[in-house]
Amino acid sequence: MESLTPSTEVRLAVAQCFRTLTSSTDNKDIVNALHTLNSYLDERPENKIPSVQRVEFRRAHFTRTLQFLVSSIQADWFHSLTEAQRTDLWDRLFLKGPPEQTLLVLMDGLGELRASASLDHLVSITERFLQSHRLADLLWSYCLQTAPSDTPQLRETLLGRIVSLPDLTANKLHLNIKPLFLPQQYYPLLASEMLTALERTCRALKDGTDCSLTFVAETLGKVCIQGHSGLVLAVLAPQLSVCTSSDMVWQRVCWKLFENVPQRWAESVLTALVQAVSGPEALGRVIGNLVLTNKKAQFVITHKLLLLQYKYKTRVLRIILGYLAADKERRPLLIQVLRSVSQAWANPSAVKHTPLEQQLYVSKALLLSVSLLNDSELQELRSDLLQCMLGGMQSHLDSSVVRIRHMGMVVGECLSSRMDISGAELKFEYDQDEETQELLSLMTPVSGEEPEAEPVNRIDSPQETNQTTPSVQSEASKTDPDSDLDSDDELAPYDMSADQEMSKASPPRYLRDCLENLISSDDPVRVELSLRAAESLVRKNSFAAREISVQLTKVFLHMEDKYSTRGFMSLRQATMVALTVTDTIPVTQYLTTEFYSLNYSLRQRLDILEVLALAAQELSKPITETRDSSMIISASTDLTPYPGDNPVHWRQEVEKRIQSKTRRLSKGVPKPPAKAIPNRYAPVAGHFFFPLLHNYDKPQVTFDLLGSDHLVLGRLIHTLGLFMHLAANAPIAAQMGRALLDFVWALRYHVDQMVRRGVLFAVCSVFLSVNSQNLLVDLSDQLFETRTWLADVAEGDPDADCRSLAVQSLVLMDKSLKKQLQDPQALSLES
C-alpha cells in the first residue's frame, strides 16, 4: 500500500475531526477532536505531528477550520464544553494560528451572527485577539514575507478589515461596542503594533535578514486616507523621532516605510506627519530626502501645503521650510519655493480674489523662506525679491482692507531690511497688533525643536522695564531709613497735576467770531480755541448757525491741520455733524453736491460720507432733554401759578384719586408712559440718500468711483445701506430700497471684497427696512434672481464676511416672504 502524502494525511485528519464534531454525542470524542486540531498549531518540540503537516494545515485548512467552528458556535456539542475547555481548546484555535486568516474569519463571523450569546463570545475572542498583540504578529509576518501568497484582492480585503474594524464593529454592536473597538483606543493600539513590527524589522536587518515594509506602509496610508491620521501619528511620530535620533538602521527603516506608501495615500500621510513631528530636524530624520525621490511628496511639501492650503499653524510652516533648508541637497527646493511664494504674494489678482487668511499664510511662508537664506542665496535672488517687494507692496497698499495693507507694510519692511538696499530700510506707520507682531517675529530664527512660543512684543518690553525701574528705585529711596533728609524736604509737595497753562487768548463766544478766526487768523492758539468751541456754539445757538451753516461747513471741509492740533480730526468732524443736524437740508445738499465735485481728495470725500452717516444716526435718535430746555420748562411753570391754567393738571389729579381708591393684590413700580417723539430723520431721508446716487458713473480726472477708487465706492455703498436702515418706517423707504437695489445690482460681482461687503450690507438693509408687503409687490421681479445670487455668494465667495452677510440676507429674505405669504389679507391686497 502506497504511503499517503502529507497534504492528504492532513486533509483526512481534519475531515475526520469535522465528522466527529458534527455527529458525535460523546464529550470525550469532541475533546479529542479539538485536541487534534490544536496539535497542528503546537510549535513545541515534543509535538508528534511533523512540521510539514503543520505547515500544510496552516496553509490550506486553518481558514476552513475556523469557519467550521464559527458556523457551529450554536451547536449542542459547543454548549456541552465547560468554560475551561472552551478557553483552552476552542478559543485557542483563534489565538494561535495565522493572524491574517483569523482576523478575516472573525470579522466575517461578526457580520453574519445576530445579537446573541454566540455573538458576545465572538466579540470577546476578537477583543482578546487585539489584546494579545496579534496585529503586530500579522504585520510582522508580512514584513518577513512568510504570509501565504495572496492576491491583490485578498490583500485589499485584509487592509480594509484592519483599518475599518471600529466602523464594522460599531455597525453591528451599536451601543454595546467594547471600549477597545472605539477609534480613540483602537488606532493608537494599531500604531503601537506598527512600532512593534518596525522594531522587529530593525533587529532582523541587524542580524542580516531581509524584510519588506510594503504592507505596513499600505496600512499606514489607508488609515490616514480614512481620516484617522491624527490618532495614529500622534503615537508614531514621537517614537520614530526618538528612535531615529541615534540609530541609523531606524532611519533607513523609516525612509523605506514612507517611500513604500502608495502614491494615492502619500498626501494624507505627509500632511499629518508634518503636523505631528516636533521640528524640522525630526522630519528630516524620519523621511530623509523623500522630496527628492518622490514627485508626489515634492508636490505636497513644496507646493500644496504652502500655496493651495492655508489651514495650518505657523509651526507647520517652520517645520516644512526648515526641513528644506536643513540639507544642502534640499536647499534648491527652498529657493524654488521662495520664487513661487513671492510670485503668489505679489500677484494682484491673488490679493483681490483669495481669502484674507490665505494671504496671511502666504506672507508668513514668504518671510520664513527669506529668513532661512544665506548671503550668497540672497544675492542670487535679490532681483526677484526686489520685484516681488515693489509689485506686491503696491497691490497690498491699494487694497481697501486694512489688514491687507498692514500685511503689505510689514512684509515690505522685513524684505527691505533683509536685502539692505543701499543702507535704507522702509518704515511704515501702522498700529501693531498680534498679527503684525507675529509677522515681524518670523524673521528671527527659532532654535531647537521646542514648541513655538507666542510672539512677544520686543519693542514694548524695554520701555516697560525702563518705566518700572525708576519707580522701584523711588520706592527704595522712600523706604530707606538711612537717608539724610532735611526737615523741609519731608513736606508733601503741592498737587499741581490739574493746573493748566493760562492762555493769552480767550475762546470765541459767537459763531461769526469763530468763523473769522478760522478763515483769517494765523495764531495757532486762536485757531485751536475756535476749533474747540465751534461745536458747542453751533448747538447752543441754532438760529445763528443756520445763517452761516453752509459757509462754516465749507470752511471745515477744506480745513487742514496746519498746527498739529490734538484731536483735530474728531473736532472737525463733530462740528460738521452738528451743522448738518442743526440745518439739515442746506448742509446736506452742499455736502452731497461736493462729493462728486472736482479738486477733492479721497480723504475729504470719505469725510463727507462719515459726516452724513453720523448726522443721519443722530437725527434718527430721540431728542434728549438738555439742561437749557429743562430751565425753560421750569421757568414757564413759574409763570403759571394757577393750577387751572394747566390743561394737564386736572387729569393728573383725577388719576391720583383713582389710584388711591383702587385696591390691587400686587402693585409693581409705576412706569410713566413712553413719550412719543417725532423722527427727525424720516422727512429728510431723501436729501441724504438720492443725491449720492447721481453722477456715480461719470469718471473725473481725480475721482473714478467705478474704476480704481474702490475704497470710496465701498464706503459709499455702506453709507447708503445705513441711510436705508435708518429709514425703516419712513414712507419713502420702499422707493429708497428699489433705487438702492438697482444701484448695487451691477456691483454684486465686484473684484474688491469691501465693495462686495457693502453690496451685501445694502441688501440686508433693504430686507430689514422695506415692509414685507412692499417687498413682494414692488420687488417681485428681482427677488428670485437676488436669491440665486445670494446662494452663490454664501457658498463660493472667498471672503468670510461676504459669506456670512449672504447667509444673513437669505434668512431675512425668507423670513419676510414667509410672513407675507402666510398673511391671507396681504395676498388678497396683492391680487
Disulfide bonds with the S-S distance in Angstrom:
none
